[in-house]
């Protein structure tokens, strides 16, 4: 199993989409374009909001 620390609130479709392209750690989303992530099948505004909020809460740099 992959060592993932993605927030549970993202949901399975988005989590699976992220894993397919290699995003399994929260830190990987810093600086990544929201537009790029929304282009992935299964990723919607809710996943982006949860990622944005979690990055901020963890003190990590935001998405682009």
PQR file of N, CA, C, O and H, with PARSE charges and radii, in Angstrom:
ATOM      1  N   UNK A   1       0.841  -1.188   0.000 -0.4000 1.5000
ATOM      2  CA  UNK A   1       0.000   0.000   0.000 -0.0000 2.0000
ATOM      3  C   UNK A   1       0.885   1.250   0.000  0.5500 1.7000
ATOM      4  O   UNK A   1       1.946   1.266   0.624 -0.5500 1.4000
ATOM      5  N   UNK A   2       0.446   2.279  -0.695 -0.4000 1.5000
ATOM      6  CA  UNK A   2       1.187   3.520  -0.804 -0.0000 2.0000
ATOM      7  C   UNK A   2       1.107   4.296   0.505  0.5500 1.7000
ATOM      8  O   UNK A   2       0.065   4.334   1.160 -0.5500 1.4000
ATOM      9  H   UNK A   2      -0.416   2.265  -1.202  0.4000 1.0000
ATOM     10  N   UNK A   3       2.220   4.912   0.869 -0.4000 1.5000
ATOM     11  CA  UNK A   3       2.254   5.761   2.059 -0.0000 2.0000
ATOM     12  C   UNK A   3       1.636   7.109   1.690  0.5500 1.7000
ATOM     13  O   UNK A   3       2.315   7.985   1.155 -0.5500 1.4000
ATOM     14  H   UNK A   3       3.066   4.882   0.337  0.4000 1.0000
ATOM     15  N   UNK A   4       0.359   7.265   1.978 -0.4000 1.5000
ATOM     16  CA  UNK A   4      -0.372   8.468   1.608 -0.0000 2.0000
ATOM     17  C   UNK A   4      -0.801   9.229   2.850  0.5500 1.7000
ATOM     18  O   UNK A   4      -1.174   8.639   3.864 -0.5500 1.4000
ATOM     19  H   UNK A   4      -0.193   6.553   2.413  0.4000 1.0000
ATOM     20  N   UNK A   5      -0.740  10.556   2.751 -0.4000 1.5000
ATOM     21  CA  UNK A   5      -1.242  11.383   3.851 -0.0000 2.0000
ATOM     22  C   UNK A   5      -2.274  12.389   3.353  0.5500 1.7000
ATOM     23  O   UNK A   5      -2.416  13.476   3.914 -0.5500 1.4000
ATOM     24  H   UNK A   5      -0.437  11.035   1.928  0.4000 1.0000
ATOM     25  N   UNK A   6      -2.991  12.021   2.298 -0.4000 1.5000
ATOM     26  CA  UNK A   6      -4.017  12.912   1.767 -0.0000 2.0000
ATOM     27  C   UNK A   6      -5.197  12.969   2.716  0.5500 1.7000
ATOM     28  O   UNK A   6      -5.538  11.964   3.339 -0.5500 1.4000
ATOM     29  H   UNK A   6      -2.876  11.139   1.841  0.4000 1.0000
ATOM     30  N   UNK A   7      -5.828  14.136   2.836 -0.4000 1.5000
ATOM     31  CA  UNK A   7      -6.975  14.259   3.734 -0.0000 2.0000
ATOM     32  C   UNK A   7      -8.132  13.372   3.286  0.5500 1.7000
ATOM     33  O   UNK A   7      -8.390  13.236   2.090 -0.5500 1.4000
ATOM     34  H   UNK A   7      -5.550  14.953   2.330  0.4000 1.0000
ATOM     35  N   UNK A   8      -8.824  12.773   4.246 -0.4000 1.5000
ATOM     36  CA  UNK A   8      -9.943  11.874   3.941 -0.0000 2.0000
ATOM     37  C   UNK A   8     -11.098  12.590   3.250  0.5500 1.7000
ATOM     38  O   UNK A   8     -11.835  11.963   2.489 -0.5500 1.4000
ATOM     39  H   UNK A   8      -8.615  12.884   5.217  0.4000 1.0000
ATOM     40  N   UNK A   9     -11.270  13.854   3.489 -0.4000 1.5000
ATOM     41  CA  UNK A   9     -12.380  14.600   2.912 -0.0000 2.0000
ATOM     42  C   UNK A   9     -12.333  14.763   1.409  0.5500 1.7000
ATOM     43  O   UNK A   9     -13.295  15.244   0.810 -0.5500 1.4000
ATOM     44  H   UNK A   9     -10.671  14.363   4.107  0.4000 1.0000
ATOM     45  N   UNK A  10     -11.241  14.374   0.795 -0.4000 1.5000
ATOM     46  CA  UNK A  10     -11.113  14.501  -0.659 -0.0000 2.0000
ATOM     47  C   UNK A  10     -12.065  13.552  -1.380  0.5500 1.7000
ATOM     48  O   UNK A  10     -12.656  13.925  -2.394 -0.5500 1.4000
ATOM     49  H   UNK A  10     -10.460  13.984   1.282  0.4000 1.0000
ATOM     50  N   UNK A  11     -12.218  12.358  -0.884 -0.4000 1.5000
ATOM     51  CA  UNK A  11     -13.087  11.369  -1.520 -0.0000 2.0000
ATOM     52  C   UNK A  11     -12.312  10.414  -2.403  0.5500 1.7000
ATOM     53  O   UNK A  11     -11.237  10.743  -2.906 -0.5500 1.4000
ATOM     54  H   UNK A  11     -11.738  12.054  -0.061  0.4000 1.0000
ATOM     55  N   UNK A  12     -12.867   9.233  -2.583 -0.4000 1.5000
ATOM     56  CA  UNK A  12     -12.175   8.179  -3.334 -0.0000 2.0000
ATOM     57  C   UNK A  12     -11.923   8.481  -4.808  0.5500 1.7000
ATOM     58  O   UNK A  12     -10.829   8.186  -5.290 -0.5500 1.4000
ATOM     59  H   UNK A  12     -13.740   8.966  -2.174  0.4000 1.0000
ATOM     60  N   UNK A  13     -12.877   9.057  -5.555 -0.4000 1.5000
ATOM     61  CA  UNK A  13     -12.585   9.317  -6.970 -0.0000 2.0000
ATOM     62  C   UNK A  13     -11.368  10.227  -7.163  0.5500 1.7000
ATOM     63  O   UNK A  13     -10.515   9.955  -8.008 -0.5500 1.4000
ATOM     64  H   UNK A  13     -13.765   9.297  -5.163  0.4000 1.0000
ATOM     65  N   UNK A  14     -11.291  11.297  -6.385 -0.4000 1.5000
ATOM     66  CA  UNK A  14     -10.158  12.218  -6.514 -0.0000 2.0000
ATOM     67  C   UNK A  14      -8.876  11.580  -6.002  0.5500 1.7000
ATOM     68  O   UNK A  14      -7.822  11.738  -6.617 -0.5500 1.4000
ATOM     69  H   UNK A  14     -11.983  11.518  -5.699  0.4000 1.0000
ATOM     70  N   UNK A  15      -8.949  10.864  -4.891 -0.4000 1.5000
ATOM     71  CA  UNK A  15      -7.763  10.200  -4.349 -0.0000 2.0000
ATOM     72  C   UNK A  15      -7.198   9.217  -5.363  0.5500 1.7000
ATOM     73  O   UNK A  15      -5.983   9.137  -5.546 -0.5500 1.4000
ATOM     74  H   UNK A  15      -9.806  10.735  -4.392  0.4000 1.0000
ATOM     75  N   UNK A  16      -8.071   8.473  -6.017 -0.4000 1.5000
ATOM     76  CA  UNK A  16      -7.624   7.517  -7.041 -0.0000 2.0000
ATOM     77  C   UNK A  16      -7.001   8.242  -8.230  0.5500 1.7000
ATOM     78  O   UNK A  16      -5.973   7.812  -8.753 -0.5500 1.4000
ATOM     79  H   UNK A  16      -9.057   8.538  -5.868  0.4000 1.0000
ATOM     80  N   UNK A  17      -7.618   9.335  -8.653 -0.4000 1.5000
ATOM     81  CA  UNK A  17      -7.079  10.109  -9.776 -0.0000 2.0000
ATOM     82  C   UNK A  17      -5.694  10.654  -9.442  0.5500 1.7000
ATOM     83  O   UNK A  17      -4.786  10.612 -10.272 -0.5500 1.4000
ATOM     84  H   UNK A  17      -8.453   9.685  -8.228  0.4000 1.0000
ATOM     85  N   UNK A  18      -5.538  11.165  -8.225 -0.4000 1.5000
ATOM     86  CA  UNK A  18      -4.233  11.689  -7.815 -0.0000 2.0000
ATOM     87  C   UNK A  18      -3.188  10.586  -7.794  0.5500 1.7000
ATOM     88  O   UNK A  18      -2.064  10.790  -8.253 -0.5500 1.4000
ATOM     89  H   UNK A  18      -6.276  11.199  -7.550  0.4000 1.0000
ATOM     90  N   UNK A  19      -3.543   9.422  -7.267 -0.4000 1.5000
ATOM     91  CA  UNK A  19      -2.602   8.304  -7.180 -0.0000 2.0000
ATOM     92  C   UNK A  19      -2.151   7.849  -8.571  0.5500 1.7000
ATOM     93  O   UNK A  19      -0.991   7.482  -8.757 -0.5500 1.4000
ATOM     94  H   UNK A  19      -4.456   9.256  -6.894  0.4000 1.0000
ATOM     95  N   UNK A  20      -3.059   7.871  -9.542 -0.4000 1.5000
ATOM     96  CA  UNK A  20      -2.709   7.449 -10.902 -0.0000 2.0000
ATOM     97  C   UNK A  20      -1.615   8.315 -11.520  0.5500 1.7000
ATOM     98  O   UNK A  20      -0.827   7.838 -12.337 -0.5500 1.4000
ATOM     99  H   UNK A  20      -4.002   8.169  -9.390  0.4000 1.0000
ATOM    100  N   UNK A  21      -1.568   9.583 -11.132 -0.4000 1.5000
ATOM    101  CA  UNK A  21      -0.532  10.468 -11.676 -0.0000 2.0000
ATOM    102  C   UNK A  21       0.612  10.690 -10.693  0.5500 1.7000
ATOM    103  O   UNK A  21       1.494  11.512 -10.942 -0.5500 1.4000
ATOM    104  H   UNK A  21      -2.208   9.971 -10.468  0.4000 1.0000
ATOM    105  N   UNK A  22       0.602   9.959  -9.570 -0.4000 1.5000
ATOM    106  CA  UNK A  22       1.737   9.989  -8.654 -0.0000 2.0000
ATOM    107  C   UNK A  22       1.632  10.927  -7.469  0.5500 1.7000
ATOM    108  O   UNK A  22       2.603  11.096  -6.732 -0.5500 1.4000
ATOM    109  H   UNK A  22      -0.115   9.292  -9.367  0.4000 1.0000
ATOM    110  N   UNK A  23       0.471  11.542  -7.270 -0.4000 1.5000
ATOM    111  CA  UNK A  23       0.290  12.425  -6.118 -0.0000 2.0000
ATOM    112  C   UNK A  23      -0.272  11.619  -4.950  0.5500 1.7000
ATOM    113  O   UNK A  23      -1.457  11.286  -4.935 -0.5500 1.4000
ATOM    114  H   UNK A  23      -0.317  11.405  -7.869  0.4000 1.0000
ATOM    115  N   UNK A  24       0.571  11.306  -3.979 -0.4000 1.5000
ATOM    116  CA  UNK A  24       0.127  10.530  -2.825 -0.0000 2.0000
ATOM    117  C   UNK A  24       0.414  11.231  -1.500  0.5500 1.7000
ATOM    118  O   UNK A  24      -0.059  10.795  -0.450 -0.5500 1.4000
ATOM    119  H   UNK A  24       1.534  11.576  -3.991  0.4000 1.0000
ATOM    120  N   UNK A  25       1.179  12.302  -1.547 -0.4000 1.5000
ATOM    121  CA  UNK A  25       1.556  13.037  -0.335 -0.0000 2.0000
ATOM    122  C   UNK A  25       1.063  14.473  -0.441  0.5500 1.7000
ATOM    123  O   UNK A  25       1.153  15.088  -1.504 -0.5500 1.4000
ATOM    124  H   UNK A  25       1.564  12.656  -2.399  0.4000 1.0000
ATOM    125  N   UNK A  26       0.552  14.997   0.641 -0.4000 1.5000
ATOM    126  CA  UNK A  26       0.018  16.355   0.668 -0.0000 2.0000
ATOM    127  C   UNK A  26       1.040  17.377   0.169  0.5500 1.7000
ATOM    128  O   UNK A  26       0.693  18.314  -0.549 -0.5500 1.4000
ATOM    129  H   UNK A  26       0.479  14.497   1.504  0.4000 1.0000
ATOM    130  N   UNK A  27       2.280  17.190   0.548 -0.4000 1.5000
ATOM    131  CA  UNK A  27       3.342  18.140   0.185 -0.0000 2.0000
ATOM    132  C   UNK A  27       3.489  18.296  -1.329  0.5500 1.7000
ATOM    133  O   UNK A  27       3.934  19.344  -1.797 -0.5500 1.4000
ATOM    134  H   UNK A  27       2.562  16.428   1.131  0.4000 1.0000
ATOM    135  N   UNK A  28       3.126  17.284  -2.090 -0.4000 1.5000
ATOM    136  CA  UNK A  28       3.280  17.315  -3.544 -0.0000 2.0000
ATOM    137  C   UNK A  28       2.362  18.335  -4.212  0.5500 1.7000
ATOM    138  O   UNK A  28       2.605  18.719  -5.356 -0.5500 1.4000
ATOM    139  H   UNK A  28       2.764  16.433  -1.710  0.4000 1.0000
ATOM    140  N   UNK A  29       1.325  18.775  -3.529 -0.4000 1.5000
ATOM    141  CA  UNK A  29       0.364  19.687  -4.128 -0.0000 2.0000
ATOM    142  C   UNK A  29       0.788  21.152  -4.030  0.5500 1.7000
ATOM    143  O   UNK A  29       0.193  22.004  -4.691 -0.5500 1.4000
ATOM    144  H   UNK A  29       1.128  18.463  -2.599  0.4000 1.0000
ATOM    145  N   UNK A  30       1.786  21.458  -3.235 -0.4000 1.5000
ATOM    146  CA  UNK A  30       2.283  22.827  -3.130 -0.0000 2.0000
ATOM    147  C   UNK A  30       2.839  23.259  -4.481  0.5500 1.7000
ATOM    148  O   UNK A  30       3.737  22.620  -5.029 -0.5500 1.4000
ATOM    149  H   UNK A  30       2.269  20.766  -2.698  0.4000 1.0000
ATOM    150  N   UNK A  31       2.300  24.341  -5.003 -0.4000 1.5000
ATOM    151  CA  UNK A  31       2.772  24.872  -6.273 -0.0000 2.0000
ATOM    152  C   UNK A  31       2.142  24.245  -7.507  0.5500 1.7000
ATOM    153  O   UNK A  31       2.386  24.710  -8.620 -0.5500 1.4000
ATOM    154  H   UNK A  31       1.571  24.860  -4.558  0.4000 1.0000
ATOM    155  N   UNK A  32       1.334  23.197  -7.339 -0.4000 1.5000
ATOM    156  CA  UNK A  32       0.667  22.562  -8.469 -0.0000 2.0000
ATOM    157  C   UNK A  32      -0.544  23.408  -8.863  0.5500 1.7000
ATOM    158  O   UNK A  32      -1.230  23.959  -8.003 -0.5500 1.4000
ATOM    159  H   UNK A  32       1.135  22.819  -6.435  0.4000 1.0000
ATOM    160  N   UNK A  33      -0.794  23.505 -10.137 -0.4000 1.5000
ATOM    161  CA  UNK A  33      -1.912  24.296 -10.638 -0.0000 2.0000
ATOM    162  C   UNK A  33      -3.249  23.632 -10.329  0.5500 1.7000
ATOM    163  O   UNK A  33      -3.437  22.442 -10.582 -0.5500 1.4000
ATOM    164  H   UNK A  33      -0.236  23.058 -10.836  0.4000 1.0000
ATOM    165  N   UNK A  34      -4.176  24.418  -9.777 -0.4000 1.5000
ATOM    166  CA  UNK A  34      -5.524  23.906  -9.535 -0.0000 2.0000
ATOM    167  C   UNK A  34      -6.169  23.475 -10.848  0.5500 1.7000
ATOM    168  O   UNK A  34      -6.900  22.485 -10.890 -0.5500 1.4000
ATOM    169  H   UNK A  34      -4.023  25.385  -9.572  0.4000 1.0000
ATOM    170  N   UNK A  35      -5.904  24.209 -11.906 -0.4000 1.5000
ATOM    171  CA  UNK A  35      -6.452  23.875 -13.230 -0.0000 2.0000
ATOM    172  C   UNK A  35      -5.964  22.501 -13.679  0.5500 1.7000
ATOM    173  O   UNK A  35      -6.739  21.714 -14.223 -0.5500 1.4000
ATOM    174  H   UNK A  35      -5.311  25.013 -11.873  0.4000 1.0000
ATOM    175  N   UNK A  36      -4.700  22.211 -13.458 -0.4000 1.5000
ATOM    176  CA  UNK A  36      -4.135  20.908 -13.817 -0.0000 2.0000
ATOM    177  C   UNK A  36      -4.840  19.784 -13.052  0.5500 1.7000
ATOM    178  O   UNK A  36      -5.156  18.739 -13.620 -0.5500 1.4000
ATOM    179  H   UNK A  36      -4.070  22.850 -13.016  0.4000 1.0000
ATOM    180  N   UNK A  37      -5.080  20.010 -11.770 -0.4000 1.5000
ATOM    181  CA  UNK A  37      -5.732  18.987 -10.951 -0.0000 2.0000
ATOM    182  C   UNK A  37      -7.191  18.794 -11.348  0.5500 1.7000
ATOM    183  O   UNK A  37      -7.680  17.665 -11.373 -0.5500 1.4000
ATOM    184  H   UNK A  37      -4.823  20.859 -11.309  0.4000 1.0000
ATOM    185  N   UNK A  38      -7.891  19.880 -11.657 -0.4000 1.5000
ATOM    186  CA  UNK A  38      -9.290  19.782 -12.062 -0.0000 2.0000
ATOM    187  C   UNK A  38      -9.460  19.055 -13.396  0.5500 1.7000
ATOM    188  O   UNK A  38     -10.545  18.558 -13.696 -0.5500 1.4000
ATOM    189  H   UNK A  38      -7.494  20.797 -11.637  0.4000 1.0000
ATOM    190  N   UNK A  39      -8.402  18.992 -14.190 -0.4000 1.5000
ATOM    191  CA  UNK A  39      -8.457  18.289 -15.472 -0.0000 2.0000
ATOM    192  C   UNK A  39      -8.447  16.771 -15.298  0.5500 1.7000
ATOM    193  O   UNK A  39      -8.753  16.035 -16.237 -0.5500 1.4000
ATOM    194  H   UNK A  39      -7.520  19.396 -13.946  0.4000 1.0000
ATOM    195  N   UNK A  40      -8.097  16.303 -14.100 -0.4000 1.5000
ATOM    196  CA  UNK A  40      -8.064  14.868 -13.850 -0.0000 2.0000
ATOM    197  C   UNK A  40      -9.480  14.345 -13.623  0.5500 1.7000
ATOM    198  O   UNK A  40     -10.258  14.956 -12.890 -0.5500 1.4000
ATOM    199  H   UNK A  40      -7.849  16.900 -13.337  0.4000 1.0000
ATOM    200  N   UNK A  41      -9.813  13.227 -14.244 -0.4000 1.5000
ATOM    201  CA  UNK A  41     -11.137  12.623 -14.084 -0.0000 2.0000
ATOM    202  C   UNK A  41     -11.349  12.222 -12.630  0.5500 1.7000
ATOM    203  O   UNK A  41     -10.542  11.485 -12.064 -0.5500 1.4000
ATOM    204  H   UNK A  41      -9.182  12.731 -14.839  0.4000 1.0000
ATOM    205  N   UNK A  42     -12.424  12.700 -12.029 -0.4000 1.5000
ATOM    206  CA  UNK A  42     -12.736  12.377 -10.644 -0.0000 2.0000
ATOM    207  C   UNK A  42     -12.400  13.477  -9.661  0.5500 1.7000
ATOM    208  O   UNK A  42     -12.723  13.379  -8.477 -0.5500 1.4000
ATOM    209  H   UNK A  42     -13.079  13.299 -12.489  0.4000 1.0000
ATOM    210  N   UNK A  43     -11.751  14.531 -10.148 -0.4000 1.5000
ATOM    211  CA  UNK A  43     -11.369  15.642  -9.269 -0.0000 2.0000
ATOM    212  C   UNK A  43     -12.312  16.813  -9.507  0.5500 1.7000
ATOM    213  O   UNK A  43     -12.491  17.258 -10.641 -0.5500 1.4000
ATOM    214  H   UNK A  43     -11.489  14.611 -11.110  0.4000 1.0000
ATOM    215  N   UNK A  44     -12.911  17.305  -8.431 -0.4000 1.5000
ATOM    216  CA  UNK A  44     -13.838  18.420  -8.540 -0.0000 2.0000
ATOM    217  C   UNK A  44     -13.493  19.524  -7.569  0.5500 1.7000
ATOM    218  O   UNK A  44     -12.483  19.451  -6.868 -0.5500 1.4000
ATOM    219  H   UNK A  44     -12.766  16.943  -7.511  0.4000 1.0000
ATOM    220  N   UNK A  45     -14.328  20.547  -7.524 -0.4000 1.5000
ATOM    221  CA  UNK A  45     -14.079  21.691  -6.655 -0.0000 2.0000
ATOM    222  C   UNK A  45     -13.944  21.325  -5.173  0.5500 1.7000
ATOM    223  O   UNK A  45     -13.166  21.950  -4.453 -0.5500 1.4000
ATOM    224  H   UNK A  45     -15.148  20.606  -8.093  0.4000 1.0000
ATOM    225  N   UNK A  46     -14.689  20.327  -4.717 -0.4000 1.5000
ATOM    226  CA  UNK A  46     -14.601  19.929  -3.310 -0.0000 2.0000
ATOM    227  C   UNK A  46     -13.191  19.448  -2.978  0.5500 1.7000
ATOM    228  O   UNK A  46     -12.632  19.833  -1.951 -0.5500 1.4000
ATOM    229  H   UNK A  46     -15.321  19.819  -5.303  0.4000 1.0000
ATOM    230  N   UNK A  47     -12.618  18.619  -3.830 -0.4000 1.5000
ATOM    231  CA  UNK A  47     -11.262  18.114  -3.588 -0.0000 2.0000
ATOM    232  C   UNK A  47     -10.256  19.257  -3.547  0.5500 1.7000
ATOM    233  O   UNK A  47      -9.357  19.270  -2.706 -0.5500 1.4000
ATOM    234  H   UNK A  47     -13.072  18.307  -4.664  0.4000 1.0000
ATOM    235  N   UNK A  48     -10.408  20.213  -4.452 -0.4000 1.5000
ATOM    236  CA  UNK A  48      -9.497  21.362  -4.494 -0.0000 2.0000
ATOM    237  C   UNK A  48      -9.638  22.179  -3.211  0.5500 1.7000
ATOM    238  O   UNK A  48      -8.638  22.602  -2.632 -0.5500 1.4000
ATOM    239  H   UNK A  48     -11.138  20.203  -5.135  0.4000 1.0000
ATOM    240  N   UNK A  49     -10.875  22.402  -2.765 -0.4000 1.5000
ATOM    241  CA  UNK A  49     -11.108  23.165  -1.529 -0.0000 2.0000
ATOM    242  C   UNK A  49     -10.470  22.463  -0.334  0.5500 1.7000
ATOM    243  O   UNK A  49      -9.802  23.099   0.480 -0.5500 1.4000
ATOM    244  H   UNK A  49     -11.688  22.058  -3.235  0.4000 1.0000
ATOM    245  N   UNK A  50     -10.676  21.156  -0.231 -0.4000 1.5000
ATOM    246  CA  UNK A  50     -10.113  20.401   0.894 -0.0000 2.0000
ATOM    247  C   UNK A  50      -8.588  20.458   0.855  0.5500 1.7000
ATOM    248  O   UNK A  50      -7.953  20.638   1.894 -0.5500 1.4000
ATOM    249  H   UNK A  50     -11.219  20.639  -0.892  0.4000 1.0000
ATOM    250  N   UNK A  51      -7.997  20.307  -0.317 -0.4000 1.5000
ATOM    251  CA  UNK A  51      -6.539  20.396  -0.431 -0.0000 2.0000
ATOM    252  C   UNK A  51      -6.042  21.778  -0.034  0.5500 1.7000
ATOM    253  O   UNK A  51      -5.080  21.905   0.723 -0.5500 1.4000
ATOM    254  H   UNK A  51      -8.512  20.161  -1.161  0.4000 1.0000
ATOM    255  N   UNK A  52      -6.701  22.815  -0.547 -0.4000 1.5000
ATOM    256  CA  UNK A  52      -6.295  24.194  -0.252 -0.0000 2.0000
ATOM    257  C   UNK A  52      -6.343  24.447   1.261  0.5500 1.7000
ATOM    258  O   UNK A  52      -5.405  25.001   1.834 -0.5500 1.4000
ATOM    259  H   UNK A  52      -7.483  22.712  -1.162  0.4000 1.0000
ATOM    260  N   UNK A  53      -7.436  24.040   1.894 -0.4000 1.5000
ATOM    261  CA  UNK A  53      -7.591  24.252   3.333 -0.0000 2.0000
ATOM    262  C   UNK A  53      -6.586  23.443   4.148  0.5500 1.7000
ATOM    263  O   UNK A  53      -6.057  23.932   5.146 -0.5500 1.4000
ATOM    264  H   UNK A  53      -8.199  23.590   1.429  0.4000 1.0000
ATOM    265  N   UNK A  54      -6.325  22.215   3.727 -0.4000 1.5000
ATOM    266  CA  UNK A  54      -5.390  21.362   4.460 -0.0000 2.0000
ATOM    267  C   UNK A  54      -3.960  21.858   4.316  0.5500 1.7000
ATOM    268  O   UNK A  54      -3.200  21.842   5.285 -0.5500 1.4000
ATOM    269  H   UNK A  54      -6.755  21.818   2.917  0.4000 1.0000
ATOM    270  N   UNK A  55      -3.583  22.298   3.120 -0.4000 1.5000
ATOM    271  CA  UNK A  55      -2.245  22.864   2.936 -0.0000 2.0000
ATOM    272  C   UNK A  55      -2.057  24.059   3.868  0.5500 1.7000
ATOM    273  O   UNK A  55      -1.022  24.181   4.524 -0.5500 1.4000
ATOM    274  H   UNK A  55      -4.200  22.311   2.333  0.4000 1.0000
ATOM    275  N   UNK A  56      -3.044  24.929   3.925 -0.4000 1.5000
ATOM    276  CA  UNK A  56      -2.965  26.111   4.789 -0.0000 2.0000
ATOM    277  C   UNK A  56      -2.878  25.711   6.262  0.5500 1.7000
ATOM    278  O   UNK A  56      -2.075  26.264   7.013 -0.5500 1.4000
ATOM    279  H   UNK A  56      -3.884  24.830   3.393  0.4000 1.0000
ATOM    280  N   UNK A  57      -3.705  24.751   6.670 -0.4000 1.5000
ATOM    281  CA  UNK A  57      -3.718  24.314   8.065 -0.0000 2.0000
ATOM    282  C   UNK A  57      -2.388  23.682   8.485  0.5500 1.7000
ATOM    283  O   UNK A  57      -1.982  23.773   9.644 -0.5500 1.4000
ATOM    284  H   UNK A  57      -4.357  24.301   6.059  0.4000 1.0000
ATOM    285  N   UNK A  58      -1.722  23.044   7.525 -0.4000 1.5000
ATOM    286  CA  UNK A  58      -0.439  22.393   7.820 -0.0000 2.0000
ATOM    287  C   UNK A  58       0.749  23.351   7.651  0.5500 1.7000
ATOM    288  O   UNK A  58       1.893  22.978   7.911 -0.5500 1.4000
ATOM    289  H   UNK A  58      -2.052  22.971   6.584  0.4000 1.0000
ATOM    290  N   UNK A  59       0.472  24.577   7.218 -0.4000 1.5000
ATOM    291  CA  UNK A  59       1.542  25.559   7.041 -0.0000 2.0000
ATOM    292  C   UNK A  59       2.398  25.302   5.810  0.5500 1.7000
ATOM    293  O   UNK A  59       3.549  25.733   5.747 -0.5500 1.4000
ATOM    294  H   UNK A  59      -0.457  24.880   7.007  0.4000 1.0000
ATOM    295  N   UNK A  60       1.832  24.600   4.832 -0.4000 1.5000
ATOM    296  CA  UNK A  60       2.554  24.301   3.590 -0.0000 2.0000
ATOM    297  C   UNK A  60       2.246  25.359   2.534  0.5500 1.7000
ATOM    298  O   UNK A  60       1.200  26.005   2.595 -0.5500 1.4000
ATOM    299  H   UNK A  60       0.897  24.250   4.884  0.4000 1.0000
ATOM    300  N   UNK A  61       3.143  25.544   1.570 -0.4000 1.5000
ATOM    301  CA  UNK A  61       2.879  26.506   0.497 -0.0000 2.0000
ATOM    302  C   UNK A  61       1.601  26.131  -0.270  0.5500 1.7000
ATOM    303  O   UNK A  61       1.280  24.950  -0.405 -0.5500 1.4000
ATOM    304  H   UNK A  61       3.993  25.019   1.520  0.4000 1.0000
ATOM    305  N   UNK A  62       0.884  27.128  -0.765 -0.4000 1.5000
ATOM    306  CA  UNK A  62      -0.390  26.869  -1.454 -0.0000 2.0000
ATOM    307  C   UNK A  62      -0.200  26.300  -2.852  0.5500 1.7000
ATOM    308  O   UNK A  62       0.904  26.276  -3.397 -0.5500 1.4000
ATOM    309  H   UNK A  62       1.145  28.088  -0.655  0.4000 1.0000
ATOM    310  N   UNK A  63      -1.320  25.841  -3.416 -0.4000 1.5000
ATOM    311  CA  UNK A  63      -1.329  25.436  -4.820 -0.0000 2.0000
ATOM    312  C   UNK A  63      -1.264  26.692  -5.663  0.5500 1.7000
ATOM    313  O   UNK A  63      -1.589  27.786  -5.203 -0.5500 1.4000
ATOM    314  H   UNK A  63      -2.217  25.861  -2.973  0.4000 1.0000
ATOM    315  N   UNK A  64      -0.843  26.521  -6.900 -0.4000 1.5000
ATOM    316  CA  UNK A  64      -0.743  27.671  -7.820 -0.0000 2.0000
ATOM    317  C   UNK A  64      -2.091  28.012  -8.399  0.5500 1.7000
ATOM    318  O   UNK A  64      -2.204  28.948  -9.190 -0.5500 1.4000
ATOM    319  H   UNK A  64      -0.579  25.632  -7.275  0.4000 1.0000
TER
END
